[in-house]
């Protein structure tokens, strides 16, 4: 279920502290509070919803100084949202006429957080007709809102663009404030703005998307490892959930089901607990026999045979000819060969057999040689002397096109904000993403978004990426750029 509009409440008054009750219709997964005023400075101290502090979205406040002064604030809360009717408090530094509005949105039951994907504050003009600008969504499925202040004094002087709906805000301030919502929840970039005759205009456009929990990168790593083990990239969304935990409020439910798909591939059974390998009763019997009597069976027998033991209490292993290391080579013979080779290791610099090859590689004449001689006879591989091999390696390194850049994160990188690759490096955006560059966060390989699935990051421009979760302060981001 995508993000959807829930409810709006507004208040127009002259005060320093604005307090009112907002009543959601459903269970809110995101809250936005807009503050509109005819001043050119930031005079909002704090905003809370149900006692929880809200934060400015990127670009807020949008301040217009010239001609008719205007300021538009947008505050956001995407997690830890209390349910039911809640008190909204907007605290300002001065008492002046303002319009304040609260908008709540809902989402699927399995979504724990909502995030600000992108914002646009380009509309800030003293005189413009039909102001507009493009809000970039970066390919993510988003719900879009815009809040603006116009110099017109009547709501009838402005009308929404096609495909937009006016949520209704009381007129005041000697101008008109409005909040419009875009009717389509999608991934294509959106043109924000409205229809009006020439007047001043100040606006903030916001796109919201479903958030991800902080364990998402760990799940992605686990899934990749399971895929490597199983040799399968299959995903079955209709697995029998009998005897499994089915909690619709877990944001990782789909990932857990994916894990179960891989385990089914590994075990060869529809349900892991019925896989035809060993029953729980048989396993319990084996463990009991191993611990209490030393009896062994199945794979345990192979292990003890390899080590020359008859059971776990055998402190005198017998390396008999039946204990094989390799094909047609019993363990006793293999150890004998090793012992023979060790006895041939000289103390006077003489060498033979494999030792000659080793010392020849490092340019030594024996184990006491202090002056290695890297001559043309010191071969690395057949037909290639060491000098030629080093030259080939040097040429390959010189021709390599892979670049590496490491960035330290001095402060939290907000989800959806552009993060610049340091050192002036650039990469080529690919489709699908991730073909020309690997991104590591604190040593963990990140997964790029696909056209249908939101993962860890998106390739934004040739010099920036956008994470789909907040990156903690003092993290390290590594980039391996191939193209």
N, C-alpha and C positions, 0 to 999 in steps of 0.2 A: 504494500500500500504506500503510495507516494504522499509527500507532504500536501496538506490541504488547509484552506482557510477555516478558522474556527469561530472567532468572535472579535468585536471591536468595542471599545468604550472610550469616550472623550470628555474633556473638561476645558472650558474657556473661562478664565477669570484673571483678576489682578491679585497677585500674591507672590510671596517668596517661596513658600512650601505648598505644593499641590498634593492633596491626598484624596483618593477615591477608590471605590471597589470595582474590580473587574471580575465578571462572572463568565468563565468558559462554558461552552456547550459540551465539549468532550474532554478528553484527557490531554492537556497541552504538552507538546513536545518541543515547543519553541515560543519565546515571548519577545516582542519588539515594542519599545516605547519611543514615540516620536515627540519631540519638543520643537514648537515653532514660535519664533519671536521676532520683533522688529528692532533688533540691535545688531551690532557688527562685531561683538566680542563674545567669548565663551563665558557664560554666566551660570552654567549648570554644575553644581557641586557633586551631586550623586543621584542615582536612581535605584530603587529597590522594588522587587516584586515578591510579595509574601515574606518580606524580610531578607530576601536573597539579593545581593548586590549584582547589578547589571553592568555591562561594559560597553563603551562606544564601539560601533562597527568601524572597520578601516575607512578613513576619510571623513569621519564625523568628529566635530561639527563642520558642516559646509557653510562658510561665512562669506557674505557679500558686503563689501564696505562702501562702494561708491553709490551715488544716486540714492535710491531707497534702500536703507540697510536691511539686511535679512540674515537669519541664522536658522539652519535646520539641523537638529540633532537626531540620531538614531541609536538607541541602546538595545543590546541583545542579551538573552539568556537561553542557553541550549541544553543545559543539564541541571539536575537537582531541582526541578521545577515542582513546587507544591501543587496539589490538586485542589479542585473546588474554588469557590470565590476567594479572591486574594486582594489585599490592600496594596495599591500602587502609590509610591511616594517619590515625588520629584522635588529635590531641594536645590534652590538657586541662591546666588549671592545677593541679588537685589529683588525688590518687589516691583513687578512690571506685568503688563497684560501679556498673557501667553496662551497658546493652545497646546494641550498635552493629550496624547492618544495612546492607547494600549491595544495591540493586536496579538492574539494567540493563534497558533497553528497546531494541527494534529498530524500524526503519522502512524505507521504500522505498530502493532503491539510489540514486535520484536526489536524496535528501534529504541535505544536507550538515550541517544543524544541527537541533536540537530546542530549543524554547523553553518556558519556564513561562508558560502562558496566564493562570492565575489561582490564587489560594490562598484558604483559609478557615481562620481560627484562632478562630472564635467559640465552639467547644466548650472551655470552661475552667471547670469547676464542682467545688465541694466535695462535693456530694451530688446525683446525678441518675440517673434511670432512663431507659434507652433514649435516650441523648443523640443529637441530630441537628441538622443545619443545612444550608442550601442553598449549594452551590458553583456560582457563575455561570460559564458558559462563553462567553457573549457571541456565540453563534451559530457558534463555530468547532468543527470536529471534533477531539475531544480524548480522550486516555487519562487515566483518573483513578485516583489512589491516595490512601489515607489511612493515617497512622501515629499511634498513640495509646498512652497510658499510663493504665491503670485501677487503681483501688484494690483490685480483686479479686485474689486470690492464685492463682487457677487459670484456665487457659485455657478450661476448660469453663464458666466463669461468664459468658463473653461469646460471642456468636454473630453472624455477619455478617447484615446486612439481606438480603432477597431480591435476587438479581442481583449479589452480591458474593462474592469468594473470599478465604479466609484464606491468606496466603502462608507462614505458619509462622515464628514468632519464639520463641526459647527463653525460658521464664519465669525471672524473677529479681527482684531489687530489693524484695522484700516486696510486689510488685504484679505486674501483667502488662502487657507491651507487645505490640503486634500491628501488623501491616501488612496491610491488605486492599486488593484491587484491584477496581475496578468492571468487570464483565464486558462491558459494552457500550461500544464506541468510537463516540461520536456527538456531536451538537451541542446537545442539550437539557441544561438545567441538571440537576445531580445532587444528590440528598439524601445527604450523608455522615453517618456515625454507626454505631451498632451496638446490639445488644440486650444489656441487663444489668439486674440489680436495682440498687437505689439505692446508688451509690458515687461516689467522685470520678472525674473524667475530664478528660483534656487531650489535644488532637488538632490535627494539621495536615492539611488536605486540599489536594491539588495536582492541577491539570490540565495536561497537556503537549500541545503541538501541533507539527506540522511547522514548522520555521523557514524563513525566507527569507534569501537572500543579500543583501549590501549593495547590489548593482547593480539590485535590483528596481525602485526608483522610476525609474531611467534607462530600463530596458526599457519600463516603462509609458508614459513620454513618447514613446519611439520608436514604440511600437505605435499610440498615438493619432495621431501625425503621419502614419504610413503609412495609417491608416484614412481620414484626411482627404484624402490624395492619391488613394487608390484609390476612395473613395466607398463602401467596403464594410465591414461588420462581420462578415463570414463567417469561420468557422473550420473548416478541414478537417483532422481528426485522422488522415487516412489518406493523406497525401501520399507520393509515391514518394520514399524516402530515398536512392535510388541516386545516387552521386556527391556526396552530402552527408555532413557529419560527423555520425555518430550515436553520441553518447557518453552512455550511460545514467547516468553519474555527474554530469552537469551539471544543476544545479537549474533552469537556464533553457532546458532542451531544448524544453519546450512553447512557450515564448515564441519561440524560434528558428523553430519550425515555424509559429507564427502569422505571423511575418515573411514566411516563404516563401509562405504563403497570400496575403498582401497583394501580394507581388511578382508572383505568378501572375495576380492580378486586374489589376494594372497592365499587364503585358506581354501578357496574353491568351493565354498558353501554359501548358501543364501543367508544363513545366520552363523555368526562366528562361534556361538556356543554349541552348534551341532556339527562343526567341521569334522570330517572323518580322519582325524589325526590320532588323538588320544582322548578318551573320556576322562572326566574329572576323577571318577572313581579309580581308574587305572593309574593316573598320575599320583593320586594319594597313596596307592599301594606301593608304587615304585619308591616314592620318597620315604615311606615308612620302612621298607626293606633296606634301603640304602643306609638310613640312620641307625637302625636297631640291629640289623643282622649282617650288613655288608653284602647282601644279595644284589645282583645286578641284572639288568635286562636291556634289550634294545640299544639305544644310543649310548647308554652308560657303559655297556659292555665294550663298545668300540673305543671309548675313551680309556678305559682301564687296559684294554689290549695294547693300545698305542704306548702307554706309559710302562707296560710290563707288569702291572698290578693285577691281582685277582679280585680285590675288593678295596674299599676305602681304608681298611685297617692293615693292609699289606705294606710293611715297612722294609721288605726285602724284594724289590721288583726283580723279575726275571726277564731279561731282554733276549727272549728266545727267538728262533728263526720265524716263528709265527707272528711276531709283532712287526708289521711291515711299515716302513717309511714311504717307500716308493715302489713302483712295479718291479717285481723280481729282485728287490734289494732289501733284505731284512734289516732290522734296526741294529743288530749286533754287527753286521758287516759294514753298515754305514758308519758306526762309531769307530770301528777298526780303521776304516779308510781315513777318517778325520785324524785319528791318533797317529797314523803313519805319516800323514802330511805334516803334522806338527813336529814330529821327531826329525823331519828333514830340514826344519828351519835352521839355518846355519848361524854360527856366532862369528865366523871369520869373513863374512861377506859373500861366500859362495851361494849360488841360488840355482833352483831347478823348478821345472813344472810351472804351476800356476803362479808361484812366487816370482818367477822370472818375468811373467807377463805384468804383474802388479808393479814390480820395481822398474820395469822398462817403461811403463806408462808415466811414472813420476820422474823418470830420468835418473834413477839411482842405480848403482852397480851392486848394491847389497844393503843389508840393514844398518851398516855403519857408515854409509856414504853421506858425507856432509856437503858435497859439492855436486848436486844433480846436474846432469848434462842433457839439456833438451835438444837433442840432435834429430836429424831427419829419420833416424832409425827408431825414434820413440813414437810409435804409432798409436793413434786413438782408435781408429777403425781400419779395416783392411783397405790399403791403397790410399790412406790419407794420413800424412805425418802431422805431428802436434802443431807445428808452425802454420801449416795450411788450415788446420781445424780452427785455430784461434782466429786466423784471418777471416774465415767464413763466418764465425760467430760475431766478430766485430762488424762485418758488413751487414749481417742480419739485424744487429742491434741498431746500427746507423740508419737502416731503411725502415725500421719499425715506425708505424703511424699511430700507435696507441699512446694516448696522453693520460696522465693521472693528476687529479687535483684533489686536495684535502681542505675542507673548510671547518673551522671551529664556529660553533653557534654561540654567540655572546649573550643572546637573550632568546626567549621563547619565540619560535616561528609559528604564527597562527595558521591553523589549517586553511588552505585555499589561497594563502598569500604567496606571491612570487618570491622564490629564493634564487639569488644570482650565483652562478658558478664562478668561483674566484679565479684570479690569474689571467683573466681575459680569454679563457678557453671557450670554444663553441662546439656544438655537436649538430648533427643532422637529424631532424625530427623524422621518425619512421612510422609506418603504418603496416602492421600493428607497432605500438610503441615498444621501446626497449631493445631494438635490434642493433642500434649504433652506440649505446651507452649503458653501463651498469652503474647503479647507485647503491652505496652501502651506508647504513646508519648505524654507527657504533659497531662496525664489523658485520652487521646483519644485511644480507642482500635484500633490497626492496623489490617489490613487484609493481610494474607499471600498469595503469588502467587498460582495459580493453574496451571495445566499442559497446559491450553489453554488461560489463561488470566493473564496479568500482573497487580498486585495490589500494596500493600505498601512495602512488603519486601519478601525476600526469606530466607529459612533456609540454611545456607552456610555449616558450620561444627557444631560439637556438642558444640562448645564454641563461635561461631560467627554467625551473621546474616548480610545481606546486604539490605539496604534500596534502593527503586527505585526512591527516590527523595532526595535532599540535606536536611540534618537535621541541623537546625539553632543552632548557639552557645548558650550556657546556657539553652538548653532544658534538660528535664529529661525523661529518658527511664526506664520504670518498666517492669520486667520480672516475670511472675508467671509460675513456672516450675512444671509440674505435673509428668513428667517422663523423 
